[in-house]
Amino acid sequence: MAIPQNPEIDIPVDVDLNALGFGRDQNPVLVVDTNLDDVTVAVGVTAEKGLQVEVIDLRNITDAAEGADPIRVRDTRIVADVESFLGELARRPLIEGSSTLWGSVAQSRILAIYDDHGVTTPGHRADRLMLQLKRDADWVAWHELSDKFLAQEEFGNRLEDLLHTVTDPEQAELLEIADSIRASTSGEFESSISRSDGALSAVYRTEVNARAGRSGTLEVPQHITLELRPWEGHPETYTVRAAFRLRVQEGTLKLGVKLQPTRTTELQAWRDLTTRITNEVAVPVYASGVSL
C-alpha cells in the first residue's frame, strides 16, 4: 500500500504501510516531509475509516491562530549603516556552521543569511539581515559636478556648497576664489587659458578673471584635494584629488572640475568595511557574483 500523491506536494518516497504495521491494533501515524517548507503529510489507518492522509500546512499558522508564535523566521531586515548591522549581529548572533555573509560592492550591499545551506544539509535561506548602504551626498555631488563646465555663478555656488569637503587649498582661500569667480561675471574674457606655477588663469579684456580684493591676480589652483566617504555612515574618509578646468568661448568663461578615478578608493573603502565586519563576527564576507 502506497501513500496517494498530490500533484502540488512532492513526497519523496513510497511507503509500504503494511510493512510498518498499519491496520494493526496500535494504529501508528506516519509523518512524511514534503518538498514544501512547513508542509508535512500525516498518514494513518483505522479500522473504521481505513487509510487516511492529512496534509499539515503550518505556513500560515500565525494568520490562522491569533497570538501564535511563528514556526521560523521568514524575513529580511534592512539596516542602513554598519553600526546598526553589527549591533543586530551582536543582539542576534550568526549560527556557526549554517550562517553566511555575502557582499556586493556594485550594489553597496552585505547580506547575512542565518539559515544558509550547511555542509551536508540544505537550509531555507529565508532568515536574512541586509546592510544596504546609501551613497554619501557629498560623494554624489562631486561626481555629478565632475567633467561638467558651468557658468561662473553656478560653479561658484556649487563650490561653496561643497567647501567643507576640501582640505587643500585652505577652505578660506577657496571661498575667496568662489566669491571672486561670481564677482567677475560682468567682464568679457578674451584670452585662452594659461598655466603658470601650477595654477590656472583666464584674462579679462583689461583685468584677470578673479581678484583677491580690488588688486592683484587671484589664480585658480590647478588641483584641489578632497576628503570623501562613498557611503553615509562610513566611519572613514578617503583622499580624492580633482583638477580645475577653465574654458573661454566667445568671451564667456566656464569652469569645471574633473575627479581623478575613484574606483580604487571605493574598493579600498569596501575592503575596510568587510574586514571590520569579519573581525567583529568571525565570519568571512563572500563576494557575491549575483544580485543579492
N, C-alpha and C positions, 0 to 999 in steps of 0.2 A: 504494500500500500504506500503510495507516494503523496506528498503534500500537493494540493492543487496550486497551479501557478497563476498569479495575477499579472497581466501584461505590464502594469505600471511598477511592479515590485519584483526585483530580481532576487530569488532565493538561491543561493549558490549551489546547493546540493539537494538531491532527492533523498528523503529519509524513509527507511523501512520501519513503519510504525509497529508492525507485528514483532520485528526483532527487538524493539525497545520495550515490549510488554504492554502496548496499548490494548485495551479491551479486557485486561485482567482486572482483578479486584482493586489494585492500588490506583488505577486511573491516573497515571502521571501526566504532566503537561510539559511539552517540549517548546522552548522559546528559540526561534531561529532569527539570526540577524539578516538584514536585507542590504541592498545597495543604497538605501536612503538613510541619511543621518537621523537618529532618534525614531526610526520606524522599525519595529520588530513584528514577528508573526508568532502567535501562540497557537499551538496545536494540541488538541486533546481528544479523547474518546470516552464517551459514557454509554452505558447500556441503554439509556433512554433515548438519546439523540444521535448516537453513533459518532462519526468523525465530525469535529468542529474546528474551524480555522478562524482565528480572530486577529485582525490587524490592529496593532497598538501604535498609535501615532502620537508622539509626545512633542512634536514640533511647535504646536500652538497651545501648549498646556497653560501658558501664562494668560492667554486670551480666554481660555475655557474656565480656568479656575482663578477667581479673583484672589490676589494676595499670594499665589503660589510662587515659589522660587523658580527661576529659570533652570533648565537642565544643564546648560553650559553657556559660556559667554559667546555671543554671536554679534560682534560689534567692532567697529573701527573708531577708536577715539583719536581725535586730531588735536595736536598742540602746535603752537606757532614759534616756540623758541627752545633752544637746547636745555635751558634751565628747567622748563616745565617737563620736557621729555625725560630728563634724568630724575626729576622729582617723582614722576609717575612710576618709573622703573624701580625707584627705591621703595615706594609705597607698595608696589605690586611687582616683586622681582620676577625676572625671567626664570623659566624652568630648565634646569640643567638636563641636557640630553634631548630636549624637544623644542626649545625656543631658539629662534634665529633672528638676526638683524640683516636687513638688506638696504642698500643705498643707491640712489641715482642722482649724480651731480647735475645731469641735464634737467631733471625735474625738481631739483633742490629739495629732495625728499629722502627720509630714512624711515623704514618700516620695521617695527618689531612684531614678529609673529610668535605668539605664545605657544600655540598648538601646531607647530610645523611637523613635517614628517620626521620620524625618528630613523635610526639606522636600519631597523628591521620592521617597524610598524608605521603605517600611514597615519597622518594627522588630519584634522579637519581644516586647519589653516583659516579659521574663522575668527579667532580672538586676536585682535590687532591693535597696535598703538602706532600712530603715524606722526612723525615730525615733518610738518610742511612749512618750509622756510619761505619767508616773503622777502622779495628784493628790497634792499635799503633804498630809501627815497633819494638820498644823495648820489648813490651809485647809479641809479636810473637817470637822474637829472644830468649828470656829467656825460653819460653815454648818449643821451638824446642830444646834447649840445655838440658832441664831437663830430667833426667833419662837416659842420654847417657854418655858412657865413651869414652873419646877421647885421642889421643896421646898427649904428653906433649906440643909440639909446637903448634898444632892446638888449644888445650884448652887454652894455654896462649894467643894466638891471639884473640880468641873469648872473653875471659875475658877482655882483653884490650879494645876491641870494645864497650863493654857494661859498661865500668868503670864509665861513667857519671851517671848511674842509682843507683850506690852503695852509701849508706850512712854510713854503718858500716861493716867492719873497714874503716878507712880513705882511700880515693882513692889513695893517695901516697903510703900507705902501701900495698894496693892490687896491685898496679902497680909493686912494687918491688917483690911481690910474683910471678906475671906473668912473669917478667923478669927472675927470678931465676928458675922457672919451665922450661922455654925454654932453659936456660943455662945448665941444668943438663941432657940433653938428651943423652950425651955420656957415662954416667955411667950405671952400671948394678945393679939392685936392687935385694936384696936377703932376705929382711925381710918382714914380714907381717905388716899390718897397726897397729899402736899403738895409743892410745888416752891418752893424759895427759893434765891436766889443760884446758880442753875444746878445745884442738887443735888436729890436725891430723898430723902425720909424717910418712914418709917411709924412710928406711935406705939404703944407698949405701953399696957396699962391704967394703968401707973404710970411707965413709962420709955420712952425711944426704942429702936427695934428693935435698933440696933447701937451698941456703946460702944467708945470708944478708951480702953482700960483700964477703971477702975471708975467713972469720972465723965466727964461731958461727952457730947456727942452726936456720933456718927460718921455723917456724911452720905454716902450713896452718890452717886458722881458721876453726873451726867446722861449724860455721854458718856465713852467710852474710845477711845483711838487704838491701832491695831494695826499691826504690820509683818508682812505675809504674802507668800508666793510661791504662785502657782497650782499649780506642779508641782515634784516632787522634783528637786533638782539644778539648778533655775533659778538663775542667778547673782545675780539682783536680787530684793529685796523691795519691796513697794509698800504705801503707807499706806492703811489701811482704817479707817473710823470705825464705831463701834457705839454704840447708845443703850441705857442700862439701863432696864428695865421692872420695876415693882413692882405686885403685886396683892394686896389684902387681901379675903378672903372668909370669912365666918363665923369670924372670929378667927384665921384662918390666913394667913400671909404666903407668897407665892410670888414668885420672882424670875426674870427673863429678860433677854436682850439681843436687839437687833434690828440686824443688819448693814445698813449702807447698801448699795445695789445695787453689786455687784462686777463686773457685766458689762463696764463700761468699763475697769476695772482689768485684767481678763483679756485684753481686746482689746489694751490697751497692752503687756502682757507678751508677747503673741503677735507684735505688731509689732516689739518689741525683739528677740525671738528670730529671726524671719525676716530682719530687717535684718542681724543679726550673721552668719547663715549666708550670705546673699547677698554680704556684704562679704568673707567668707573664701574663697568658692569662685567668685565672679564669675558665678553663675548665679541668676536670679530664682526665687523660690518662688511658683508659681502657686496661686491659691485654687481648690481642687477643689470642684465642685458635686455630686459623687457620693461614695459611700463608697470609701475607699482600701483 
